[in-house]
Amino acid sequence: MAAGLVISAPASGVGKTTLTLALARAWRNSGLRVQCFKSGPDYIDPAFHAAATGRASVNVDSWAMDRGTISHLVSRGIDADVVLAEGSMGLFDGVAARGVCGTGATADIAEMLDWPVLLVIDPSGQAQTAAAIAAGLRDYRPGVRLAGVVLNRVASPRHEALVRRALLDAGIAVFGALPRHAEISLPKRHLGLVQAEEQAEIGKLIDEAARFVAEHVDLDAVLRSAATWSPQPAASGVLETPPGQRIALARDAAFSFVYPHMLEAWRAAGAEISTFSPLADEAPDPVADVCWLPGGYPELQAGRIAANARFRGGLRAFAETRPVHGECGGYMVLGSALTDADGIRHEMTGLLGLETSFAKRRMHLGYRLAELAAPMPGHQAGARLRGHEFHYSTILAQPDTPLAVVHDATGAVIAETGSRRGQATGTFFHLIAEDR
């Protein structure tokens, strides 16, 4: 039997990830087995979860996945003592139109699993109003239960007392209050947190967060508020078709945005994955039958990528006989050129005609539903793919044949269609699941 709990907040940037990591590490240090999940399309946080717990974390997504897939993914927590699902954005934030089984909101996962929600509230610039916000979240949707609140970034003991009293008067449990503590702040960049694998001191930071939270939060009370949960082992779930039997996967600081559940599904279907580093000027495995370039931060490494002749030549040679697919940043590297933030134009691999600019920045964010006009690795023409797009690069040219008709979550057709040329294909969205 495990204790299940969802960690959410009224908005982004409140401290959900820090609290999740701290609780996970503190309970792990006490001898409990902790399993984490991430609700929604975030490919960065699961690596932090794994660093805190020693167990792989995956995403669950009510807009892109059906209930069977979500149940299959969550069943990995069957042998854990505590299971934490970290939310995205605010508790009820999703898209206007339902997807497969929900809008992508954290509340969908809380209701589906019947786990209570631990709210993280930052009362900066307010006092009793924080209680009104918490009460509104508690009462907004009948199927979502509130366990209680942890206050973050309280300004003073007097400030804490005012907020605590208001919350208790509203019948909402307060498990603790965290003063500001710069030592546990996670560094950020334009697409979210700096990745866990790029932070040499991440273990120490998580340990300090666990120590700090244990000092200010009643961990036993939080654990008692969680739901008793006994999942049934999922037989199979819906597994994604691997793009090939032997997959050459680009993997380094510039190419790391890939959902963990995708890699697990490929391996579960019998595929072998070999990684290579374009930043280290490595070419894809010559015996692989497909090459996959995930997203990441190529816009921060464009000069190095352009200078790495062995990588660029090896990828071009690979694409003469075998398929190559790129997602978001990987798609940009398959293109002809990438202009960096300083306005310097760098030649990319030229497998596609796409040209992008990070100097002309505009945010592209949201769920995507694509119907393939032609095959791409792992999926046939006509397949309906669900994914998510998040980048700041601007398309300067996209001259190749469109790969798909792509809609946003409202059903509107968007310009980021993806491209195909010869053996090369690419999309700006990161694939989450195929409609079955």
JOQUINOR-V851155 format. One record per backbone hydrogen bond with DSSP energy under -0.5 kcal/mol. NH is the residue of the N-H (numbers start at 0). CO is the residue of the C=O. E is the energy in kcal/mol with one decimal. If there is no record, write none. Layout:
nh->[NH;NH]
co->[CO;CO]
e->[E;E]
This chain:
nh->[1;2;3;3;4;5;6;7;7;9;13;18;19;20;21;22;23;24;25;26;27;28;29;30;31;33;34;36;37;38;39;39;41;46;47;47;48;49;50;51;52;53;57;59;64;69;70;71;72;73;74;75;76;77;78;79;80;81;82;83;84;85;85;86;90;92;94;98;99;100;101;105;106;107;108;109;110;111;112;113;114;115;116;117;118;118;119;120;120;122;122;125;129;130;131;132;133;134;135;136;137;138;139;140;143;144;146;146;147;148;149;150;151;152;153;159;160;161;162;163;164;165;166;167;168;169;170;171;172;174;174;175;176;177;178;179;183;184;188;191;193;197;198;199;201;204;205;206;207;208;209;210;211;212;213;214;215;215;216;217;218;221;222;223;224;225;225;226;228;238;246;246;247;247;248;248;249;249;250;251;254;255;256;257;261;262;263;264;265;266;267;268;269;270;271;273;275;277;280;281;287;288;289;290;291;292;293;294;299;300;304;305;306;307;307;308;311;312;313;314;315;316;317;318;319;319;320;321;322;323;324;325;326;327;329;331;332;333;334;334;335;336;337;338;339;339;342;345;347;348;349;350;351;354;355;356;357;358;360;361;363;365;367;368;369;370;371;371;372;373;375;378;381;382;384;384;385;386;387;388;390;393;395;395;396;400;402;403;404;405;406;407;408;410;413;416;418;419;420;423;424;425;426;429;430;431;432;434]
co->[228;80;1;226;82;115;84;5;117;119;10;14;15;16;17;18;19;20;21;22;23;24;25;27;26;31;81;83;57;85;37;59;39;43;43;44;44;45;46;47;48;49;35;37;60;65;66;67;68;69;70;72;73;74;75;76;32;32;2;34;4;36;83;6;8;89;102;101;62;61;61;89;90;104;104;105;106;107;108;109;109;3;144;5;116;147;7;118;149;120;151;122;126;127;127;128;129;130;131;132;133;134;135;136;140;142;116;144;116;172;118;175;120;177;177;155;156;157;158;159;160;161;162;163;164;165;167;166;170;148;172;148;215;150;176;153;180;181;191;188;186;194;195;197;198;200;201;202;203;204;205;206;207;208;209;210;211;212;212;174;216;217;218;219;220;221;222;3;1;236;244;271;245;289;246;273;247;291;275;254;251;294;294;255;258;258;259;260;261;262;263;264;266;265;244;246;248;275;277;276;284;245;245;322;247;324;291;256;296;297;300;301;302;303;304;306;307;308;309;310;311;312;313;314;315;316;317;317;288;422;290;424;292;426;326;327;328;329;330;331;353;353;345;355;337;343;339;337;335;332;334;333;333;396;336;393;338;338;358;391;390;388;386;406;384;404;369;382;402;402;378;375;371;379;369;382;432;367;429;365;363;356;354;393;354;419;417;416;370;403;368;411;366;407;405;414;425;400;423;420;323;418;325;387;428;385;385;383]
e->[-3.2;-2.2;-0.6;-3.0;-2.2;-2.5;-2.6;-0.6;-2.3;-0.6;-0.6;-2.3;-2.7;-2.8;-2.3;-2.9;-2.6;-2.6;-2.7;-2.6;-2.1;-2.9;-1.1;-1.8;-2.4;-0.6;-2.6;-2.0;-2.1;-3.2;-0.5;-2.7;-1.7;-1.1;-0.8;-0.7;-2.3;-2.3;-1.8;-1.8;-2.3;-2.7;-0.6;-2.4;-2.3;-2.2;-3.0;-2.3;-2.4;-2.7;-1.6;-1.1;-2.3;-1.8;-0.6;-1.6;-2.6;-2.2;-3.1;-2.7;-2.4;-2.6;-0.6;-2.9;-2.1;-1.4;-2.1;-3.9;-2.4;-2.4;-0.6;-0.5;-2.1;-0.9;-0.9;-2.1;-2.5;-2.6;-2.5;-1.1;-1.8;-0.5;-2.3;-3.6;-0.7;-2.6;-2.4;-0.6;-2.2;-0.7;-0.6;-2.2;-1.8;-1.3;-1.2;-2.1;-2.2;-2.8;-2.2;-2.2;-2.3;-1.9;-0.9;-0.5;-2.1;-0.5;-2.8;-0.5;-1.2;-2.3;-2.7;-2.5;-2.7;-1.1;-1.9;-2.6;-2.4;-2.1;-2.1;-3.1;-2.4;-1.8;-2.4;-2.8;-2.4;-1.2;-1.5;-2.6;-0.5;-2.9;-0.6;-0.7;-1.1;-2.6;-0.6;-0.7;-1.9;-1.9;-3.4;-2.1;-2.6;-1.4;-1.6;-0.7;-1.6;-2.2;-2.4;-2.2;-2.4;-2.3;-2.6;-2.4;-2.7;-2.7;-2.4;-1.4;-1.0;-0.6;-2.3;-2.9;-1.4;-2.1;-2.3;-2.3;-1.4;-0.6;-1.0;-2.5;-3.5;-0.8;-0.5;-3.4;-0.5;-2.9;-0.7;-2.9;-0.5;-2.2;-2.9;-1.2;-1.0;-1.3;-2.7;-1.7;-1.1;-1.3;-2.3;-2.1;-2.4;-2.3;-2.7;-1.6;-1.8;-2.4;-3.3;-3.0;-1.8;-0.6;-1.7;-2.4;-1.7;-2.1;-1.1;-2.0;-2.8;-3.2;-0.7;-1.1;-1.3;-1.0;-2.4;-2.6;-1.5;-0.9;-0.9;-1.6;-2.2;-2.9;-2.4;-2.5;-2.0;-2.4;-2.2;-2.4;-0.6;-0.8;-1.5;-1.8;-0.6;-2.1;-2.5;-1.6;-2.7;-3.1;-2.6;-2.3;-1.8;-1.4;-0.6;-0.7;-2.4;-1.1;-2.5;-2.3;-0.5;-2.5;-2.1;-2.3;-2.0;-2.2;-2.9;-0.8;-2.5;-2.6;-1.9;-2.2;-3.6;-0.5;-1.1;-1.9;-3.0;-2.0;-2.7;-2.5;-2.8;-2.4;-0.6;-2.4;-2.8;-1.0;-2.2;-2.8;-2.6;-2.0;-3.0;-0.6;-3.3;-2.7;-1.6;-2.9;-1.9;-2.7;-3.2;-0.5;-1.7;-0.8;-0.9;-1.3;-2.1;-0.6;-2.6;-2.5;-0.5;-1.7;-2.6;-2.1;-1.8;-1.5;-2.5;-2.4;-2.4;-1.9;-2.2;-2.9;-0.6;-2.9;-1.9;-2.8]
